[in-house]
Amino acid sequence: MNVIQVLTLTTIGYFLFVTFWILKMEDYLQTRAKQQYENEQTRGEV
């Protein structure tokens, strides 16, 4: 493997990791926001 191949693989791996991380964080934030909203709704009814 030469330097260019290593850099290419590293870059691809990095972008895949970042994309995966962003998607997971977005999912987590949406779930948390939904839970907070539902908690407020149930608290308001009581």
C-alpha positions in Angstrom: 0.0 0.0 0.0 1.3 3.4 -0.9 0.7 6.7 0.9 -2.2 7.7 -1.4 -4.1 4.5 -0.8 -3.7 4.9 3.0 -4.9 8.5 2.9 -7.9 7.6 0.7 -8.9 4.7 3.0 -8.5 6.9 6.1 -10.5 9.7 4.6 -13.3 7.3 3.5 -13.4 5.7 7.0 -13.5 9.1 8.7 -16.4 10.3 6.6 -18.3 7.1 7.2 -17.7 7.4 10.9 -18.8 11.0 11.0 -21.9 10.3 9.0 -22.8 7.4 11.3 -22.2 9.5 14.4 -24.3 12.4 13.1 -27.2 10.1 12.2 -27.1 8.4 15.7 -27.0 11.8 17.5 -29.9 13.1 15.4 -31.9 10.0 16.3 -31.0 10.3 20.0 -32.0 14.0 20.0 -35.3 13.4 18.3 -36.1 10.5 20.7 -35.3 12.7 23.7 -37.3 15.6 22.4 -40.3 13.4 21.7 -40.1 11.9 25.2 -39.9 15.4 26.8 -42.9 16.5 24.7 -44.9 13.4 25.8 -43.9 14.0 29.4 -45.2 17.5 29.2 -48.4 16.4 27.7 -49.1 13.8 30.4 -48.1 16.3 33.1 -50.5 18.8 31.6 -53.4 16.4 31.7 -53.0 15.5 35.3 
